[in-house]
Amino acid sequence: MNLKKVSFEESIGMNVVAHGKCLGCRACIVVCPFNCLEYKEGKPSLTKECKDCGICAQICPQYDWSWPKMENSVFGRERRSDEEFGVYRRLVIARATDNRLVEACQDGGVVTTLLTFAFENGIIDSAVVSGITKEKPLYPIPKLATTSDEILKYAGTRYSYSPSILSLAEAVEQKKTSIAFVGTPCQIRAVRKMQMLGLKRFTKSLKFLIGLMCSECFTYSGFIEKHIHGDLGLNLNDIEKINIKGKILVKTKSGVKTIPLAEAKKYARKSCKSCDDFSSELADISTGGLGLDGWTFTIIRTGKGEELCSKAEKAGFLDVNPVDEGAYALNLLRKLSKKKRKASKVY
């Protein structure tokens, strides 16, 4: 491990937090060996004197970032000029064959299906995902699933931020030996930096990383409480699912409420504008809806990802079709990837 000795204040504090670029992943807090940091008022803060070890700076997904360095670390090469949304091996659209999963999940239910398959075949003993707290409807929190039943229970997409890296720390504390990690692009980036730095305590048991396509997250207080509950008058306990298909679709027990994206964007987290990764370009497998109805657009990026998807398909867990070059979803993927990179440069 070759660490540059730098303090939290000189690195993340000065270059990330002070500029409103902290994404709230909590990776710095999790890896600090001296427990110097805590997350309060929407940002990491020192609770005692920093020991200048430099670990937090090395794993922050917003500090000293280099795409070529990270791509070489994960894939053994840099992206080609035609790989507009990152390195990949194969593009498919897929969906679960189990109707029970399709009904509970988002789009085609690929993430839940892959995790279920991995549990039932002894590939993993735990999965870092997100769930909903009982105290506040639709409020996302990190969850460590240890059974396939828990995977189904936590299925679905959250549109407010859940710092899932906290559950990776929980898995390590529980001495889990085969962990799947599901996260947003920024979280995948932080975990990959942990791997590159050689933080084996947190990464040696990771089996694969599934990335979620993400343009931005919305604040819970603004979008969920103020807009959906306050302005629109929806009972949050009646909401069964939220999805985005060019507009936001809020499915309740009595029907579907449509919200224009422009309205929701008013409640987007400002720090998300500094992120240039739409499709979780460093994951083993990346997934997203991309306007598809009942299917998940799936980018298979690594050998690990290809092996897992192929086994699940052969076992009858997934229906899989190739993506045609002119497909609307593929064009949308290119458009959104380009848009996010461009927006981050002017933040």
C-alpha positions as CSV (number, residue, x, y, z in Angstrom):
1,M,0.0,0.0,0.0
2,N,1.6,3.3,-1.1
3,L,-0.2,6.1,0.7
4,K,0.3,9.8,0.2
5,K,0.3,11.3,3.7
6,V,-2.3,14.0,3.6
7,S,-4.9,15.1,6.1
8,F,-8.7,15.1,5.7
9,E,-8.8,18.9,5.8
10,E,-6.1,19.3,3.1
11,S,-7.7,16.7,0.8
12,I,-11.4,15.9,1.0
13,G,-12.3,18.9,3.2
14,M,-10.7,21.5,1.0
15,N,-11.3,20.0,-2.5
16,V,-14.5,18.1,-2.1
17,V,-16.6,19.2,0.9
18,A,-15.9,22.9,0.6
19,H,-17.0,22.9,-3.1
20,G,-20.3,21.0,-2.4
21,K,-19.0,17.9,-4.3
22,C,-19.4,15.4,-1.4
23,L,-21.8,12.7,-2.6
24,G,-22.5,11.4,0.9
25,C,-21.2,7.8,0.2
26,R,-19.6,7.7,3.7
27,A,-16.6,5.7,2.4
28,C,-14.2,8.1,4.2
29,I,-16.0,7.5,7.5
30,V,-16.0,3.7,7.1
31,V,-12.3,3.3,6.2
32,C,-10.8,5.8,8.7
33,P,-8.7,3.6,11.0
34,F,-8.7,6.2,13.8
35,N,-12.5,6.9,13.8
36,C,-11.9,10.6,13.3
37,L,-14.9,11.3,11.1
38,E,-18.7,11.3,11.4
39,Y,-21.4,12.4,9.0
40,K,-23.5,15.3,10.1
41,E,-25.4,18.2,8.5
42,G,-24.9,16.5,5.1
43,K,-21.2,16.1,5.1
44,P,-18.3,14.3,6.8
45,S,-16.7,16.2,9.7
46,L,-13.8,15.6,12.0
47,T,-14.6,14.6,15.5
48,K,-11.0,14.6,16.7
49,E,-7.5,15.4,15.4
50,C,-6.8,13.9,12.0
51,K,-3.8,11.6,12.0
52,D,-2.9,12.5,8.4
53,C,-2.9,8.8,7.2
54,G,-4.3,9.7,3.8
55,I,-6.6,6.7,3.5
56,C,-9.8,8.8,3.3
57,A,-8.3,10.8,0.4
58,Q,-7.3,7.8,-1.5
59,I,-10.7,6.2,-1.5
60,C,-13.0,9.2,-2.0
61,P,-14.7,8.9,-5.4
62,Q,-14.6,12.7,-5.8
63,Y,-10.9,13.3,-4.9
64,D,-7.9,12.9,-7.3
65,W,-10.0,10.9,-9.8
66,S,-8.4,9.4,-12.9
67,W,-10.6,7.4,-15.3
68,P,-7.5,5.8,-17.1
69,K,-6.0,4.7,-13.8
70,M,-9.3,3.2,-12.6
71,E,-10.1,1.5,-15.9
72,N,-6.7,-0.1,-16.0
73,S,-7.2,-1.3,-12.4
74,V,-10.6,-2.9,-13.1
75,F,-10.4,-4.0,-16.7
76,G,-6.7,-4.1,-17.5
77,R,-7.1,-1.5,-20.2
78,E,-8.6,2.0,-20.9
79,R,-11.8,2.4,-22.8
80,R,-11.8,2.6,-26.5
81,S,-13.1,5.8,-28.2
82,D,-16.2,4.0,-29.3
83,E,-17.0,2.9,-25.7
84,E,-19.1,5.9,-24.9
85,F,-20.5,4.4,-21.7
86,G,-17.4,2.6,-20.4
87,V,-15.7,-0.7,-21.0
88,Y,-18.0,-3.7,-21.6
89,R,-18.1,-7.2,-23.0
90,R,-21.8,-7.6,-23.9
91,L,-25.1,-5.7,-24.0
92,V,-28.4,-7.4,-23.3
93,I,-31.9,-6.8,-22.2
94,A,-33.0,-9.2,-19.6
95,R,-35.9,-10.1,-17.3
96,A,-36.7,-12.5,-14.5
97,T,-38.5,-15.7,-15.4
98,D,-40.1,-15.8,-12.0
99,N,-43.3,-13.7,-12.0
100,R,-43.1,-13.2,-8.3
101,L,-39.8,-11.3,-8.8
102,V,-41.2,-9.3,-11.7
103,E,-44.1,-8.1,-9.7
104,A,-41.9,-7.0,-6.7
105,C,-39.0,-5.6,-8.6
106,Q,-38.1,-2.7,-10.8
107,D,-38.3,-3.1,-14.6
108,G,-37.1,-6.7,-15.4
109,G,-35.9,-7.6,-11.9
110,V,-32.4,-8.5,-13.1
111,V,-30.6,-7.3,-9.9
112,T,-32.9,-9.2,-7.6
113,T,-32.8,-12.3,-9.8
114,L,-29.0,-12.3,-10.0
115,L,-28.7,-12.0,-6.2
116,T,-31.3,-14.7,-5.7
117,F,-29.5,-17.0,-8.0
118,A,-26.2,-16.3,-6.3
119,F,-27.7,-17.0,-2.8
120,E,-29.4,-20.2,-3.9
121,N,-26.2,-21.5,-5.5
122,G,-23.8,-20.7,-2.7
123,I,-22.0,-18.0,-4.6
124,I,-22.7,-15.4,-2.0
125,D,-23.6,-15.4,1.7
126,S,-24.7,-11.7,1.9
127,A,-25.6,-8.8,-0.3
128,V,-25.3,-5.1,0.3
129,V,-28.5,-3.4,-0.9
130,S,-30.9,-0.7,0.2
131,G,-34.3,-1.0,1.9
132,I,-36.9,1.2,3.5
133,T,-37.1,2.1,7.1
134,K,-40.3,1.4,9.0
135,E,-40.4,4.8,10.7
136,K,-40.5,6.9,7.5
137,P,-42.3,5.7,4.4
138,L,-40.1,5.6,1.3
139,Y,-37.0,6.6,3.3
140,P,-34.1,4.5,2.0
141,I,-31.5,3.0,4.3
142,P,-28.6,0.6,3.8
143,K,-29.4,-3.1,4.3
144,L,-27.3,-6.2,4.5
145,A,-29.4,-9.1,3.1
146,T,-28.4,-12.6,4.2
147,T,-31.1,-14.7,2.6
148,S,-32.9,-14.7,-0.7
149,D,-36.2,-13.8,1.1
150,E,-34.5,-10.6,2.3
151,I,-33.4,-9.9,-1.2
152,L,-37.0,-10.0,-2.4
153,K,-38.1,-7.9,0.6
154,Y,-35.7,-5.2,-0.3
155,A,-36.4,-5.2,-4.1
156,G,-37.1,-2.0,-5.9
157,T,-35.4,1.3,-6.7
158,R,-35.0,4.2,-4.3
159,Y,-34.9,7.7,-5.7
160,S,-33.3,9.2,-2.5
161,Y,-29.8,8.4,-1.5
162,S,-28.9,5.4,0.6
163,P,-25.2,5.2,1.8
164,S,-24.8,1.5,1.1
165,I,-21.1,1.4,2.0
166,L,-22.2,1.4,5.6
167,S,-23.7,-2.0,5.1
168,L,-20.4,-3.2,3.5
169,A,-18.8,-2.3,6.9
170,E,-21.6,-4.3,8.6
171,A,-20.8,-7.3,6.4
172,V,-17.2,-7.1,7.4
173,E,-18.0,-6.9,11.1
174,Q,-20.2,-10.0,10.7
175,K,-17.3,-11.8,9.0
176,K,-19.2,-12.5,5.8
177,T,-17.0,-14.3,3.3
178,S,-18.9,-13.9,0.0
179,I,-20.4,-10.5,-0.5
180,A,-22.3,-9.0,-3.4
181,F,-22.4,-5.2,-3.5
182,V,-25.2,-3.2,-5.2
183,G,-24.8,0.5,-5.5
184,T,-24.9,3.8,-7.4
185,P,-22.0,4.9,-9.6
186,C,-20.3,6.9,-6.8
187,Q,-20.5,4.0,-4.4
188,I,-19.0,1.6,-7.0
189,R,-16.2,4.1,-7.6
190,A,-15.4,4.2,-3.9
191,V,-15.3,0.4,-3.6
192,R,-13.1,0.2,-6.6
193,K,-10.7,2.7,-5.1
194,M,-10.7,0.6,-1.9
195,Q,-9.7,-2.5,-4.0
196,M,-7.0,-0.6,-5.9
197,L,-5.6,0.7,-2.6
198,G,-5.5,-2.8,-1.2
199,L,-7.9,-2.4,1.7
200,K,-8.4,-6.1,2.0
201,R,-10.4,-5.9,5.2
202,F,-13.2,-4.3,3.2
203,T,-12.7,-5.9,-0.2
204,K,-11.3,-9.4,0.0
205,S,-14.7,-11.0,0.4
206,L,-16.4,-9.1,-2.4
207,K,-17.6,-11.5,-5.2
208,F,-19.1,-9.0,-7.6
209,L,-20.3,-5.4,-7.9
210,I,-23.7,-4.5,-9.6
211,G,-24.0,-0.9,-10.5
212,L,-27.2,1.1,-10.9
213,M,-27.6,3.6,-13.7
214,C,-28.2,7.0,-12.1
215,S,-28.6,10.5,-13.4
216,E,-29.2,11.9,-9.9
217,C,-30.9,11.3,-6.6
218,F,-33.6,13.5,-5.1
219,T,-33.7,14.8,-1.5
220,Y,-36.2,13.0,0.7
221,S,-37.3,16.1,2.5
222,G,-37.9,18.0,-0.8
223,F,-39.1,15.5,-3.3
224,I,-40.8,12.9,-1.1
225,E,-42.1,14.9,1.8
226,K,-42.7,18.3,0.3
227,H,-43.6,17.6,-3.3
228,I,-45.2,14.1,-3.4
229,H,-46.8,14.3,0.1
230,G,-47.3,18.0,0.6
231,D,-47.9,19.5,-2.9
232,L,-49.6,16.5,-4.5
233,G,-51.4,15.3,-1.3
234,L,-50.4,11.6,-1.7
235,N,-50.4,9.4,1.3
236,L,-46.8,8.0,1.4
237,N,-48.0,4.8,2.9
238,D,-50.2,4.1,-0.2
239,I,-47.3,4.3,-2.6
240,E,-46.3,0.9,-4.0
241,K,-43.6,1.9,-6.5
242,I,-41.9,4.8,-8.2
243,N,-40.3,4.6,-11.6
244,I,-38.9,6.9,-14.3
245,K,-39.9,6.5,-17.9
246,G,-39.3,10.0,-19.4
247,K,-41.4,11.2,-16.5
248,I,-41.9,10.0,-12.9
249,L,-44.6,7.5,-12.4
250,V,-45.9,7.1,-8.8
251,K,-47.9,4.0,-8.5
252,T,-50.4,4.0,-5.6
253,K,-53.1,1.6,-4.4
254,S,-55.6,3.6,-6.4
255,G,-53.7,4.4,-9.6
256,V,-50.7,6.1,-11.1
257,K,-49.7,9.7,-10.6
258,T,-47.5,11.3,-13.2
259,I,-44.8,13.9,-12.3
260,P,-42.9,15.8,-15.0
261,L,-39.1,15.3,-14.6
262,A,-38.7,19.1,-14.6
263,E,-40.7,19.3,-11.4
264,A,-38.6,16.6,-9.7
265,K,-35.3,18.0,-10.8
266,K,-35.9,21.0,-8.5
267,Y,-35.3,18.6,-5.7
268,A,-32.2,16.9,-7.1
269,R,-29.2,16.7,-4.8
270,K,-26.8,19.4,-5.9
271,S,-23.7,17.3,-5.3
272,C,-24.9,14.8,-7.9
273,K,-24.2,17.4,-10.6
274,S,-20.5,16.9,-10.0
275,C,-20.6,13.2,-10.8
276,D,-19.8,12.2,-14.4
277,D,-20.8,8.6,-14.3
278,F,-24.3,7.7,-15.4
279,S,-24.0,3.9,-16.0
280,S,-21.8,2.7,-13.1
281,E,-18.9,2.3,-15.5
282,L,-16.7,0.4,-13.1
283,A,-19.2,-2.3,-12.0
284,D,-19.0,-5.9,-13.0
285,I,-22.6,-5.6,-14.3
286,S,-24.5,-2.3,-14.8
287,T,-28.3,-2.2,-14.9
288,G,-31.1,0.3,-15.7
289,G,-34.5,0.7,-17.1
290,L,-33.7,3.2,-20.0
291,G,-37.4,3.4,-21.0
292,L,-37.9,-0.3,-21.3
293,D,-41.2,-1.9,-20.2
294,G,-40.7,-5.0,-18.2
295,W,-37.0,-5.4,-19.2
296,T,-33.7,-4.3,-17.7
297,F,-30.9,-3.0,-19.9
298,T,-27.8,-4.9,-18.7
299,I,-24.2,-4.0,-19.4
300,I,-21.9,-7.0,-18.8
301,R,-18.5,-5.4,-18.2
302,T,-16.1,-8.0,-16.6
303,G,-15.4,-11.7,-16.7
304,K,-17.1,-12.0,-13.2
305,G,-20.2,-10.3,-14.5
306,E,-20.3,-12.5,-17.6
307,E,-19.9,-15.7,-15.7
308,L,-22.7,-14.8,-13.2
309,C,-25.2,-13.7,-16.0
310,S,-24.4,-16.7,-18.1
311,K,-25.0,-19.1,-15.2
312,A,-28.2,-17.5,-14.2
313,E,-29.5,-17.6,-17.8
314,K,-28.5,-21.3,-18.3
315,A,-30.2,-22.1,-15.0
316,G,-33.5,-20.6,-16.3
317,F,-33.5,-17.6,-13.9
318,L,-33.3,-15.0,-16.7
319,D,-34.7,-14.4,-20.2
320,V,-31.9,-12.6,-22.1
321,N,-31.9,-11.0,-25.6
322,P,-29.1,-9.1,-27.4
323,V,-29.4,-5.4,-27.9
324,D,-29.7,-4.2,-31.5
325,E,-27.4,-1.4,-32.5
326,G,-30.3,1.0,-33.4
327,A,-32.3,0.3,-30.2
328,Y,-33.9,3.3,-28.5
329,A,-32.6,2.2,-25.1
330,L,-29.0,2.0,-26.4
331,N,-29.3,5.5,-27.9
332,L,-30.7,6.8,-24.7
333,L,-27.8,5.2,-22.8
334,R,-25.4,7.1,-25.0
335,K,-27.3,10.3,-24.6
336,L,-27.6,10.2,-20.8
337,S,-23.9,9.2,-20.4
338,K,-22.8,12.1,-22.6
339,K,-25.1,14.5,-20.8
340,K,-23.9,13.6,-17.4
341,R,-20.2,13.9,-18.3
342,K,-20.9,17.3,-19.9
343,A,-22.9,18.6,-16.9
344,S,-20.1,17.6,-14.4
345,K,-17.5,19.6,-16.3
346,V,-19.4,22.9,-15.8
347,Y,-20.4,22.2,-12.1
